[in-house]
Amino acid sequence: MEVLYDALSSLSIGILGIFFYTLWRAKSFFTNPKELNLSIFFNENKGAWLWTIMIIVLTSVLIYYVPDVSNGITSFTGLEIATNKASFFTYGLGLSALSNKKQNDRPIH
């Protein structure tokens, strides 16, 4: 039960990172509501969000069932995901930025 709680808490912290990145990228649209079209916003970004959430779910499950995977993730990302829950926030933020790499030159709408 504790493993499930740890995996769910890591997942929720990672999703908060995704949410934070999304709000940060879309700040100009929230300050100017005339330009914000929520249906376009969600339709253009749901694929990136789904990919990022799936990676975070896979990572959290792997870390708790195969603890040695965390060493590889730490050497690849520099984040101590297995021992530091706050690293999942940065992990979600970074994955969200990578998933929107093609859109980084223009605002999200």
Secondary structure, 3 states (H helix, E strand, C coil): CHHHHHHHHHHHHHHHHHHHHHHHHCHHHHHCCCCCCHHHHHHHHHHHHHHHHHHHHHHHHHHHHCCCHHHHHHHHHCCCCCCCCHHHHHHHHHHHHHHCHHHCCCCCC
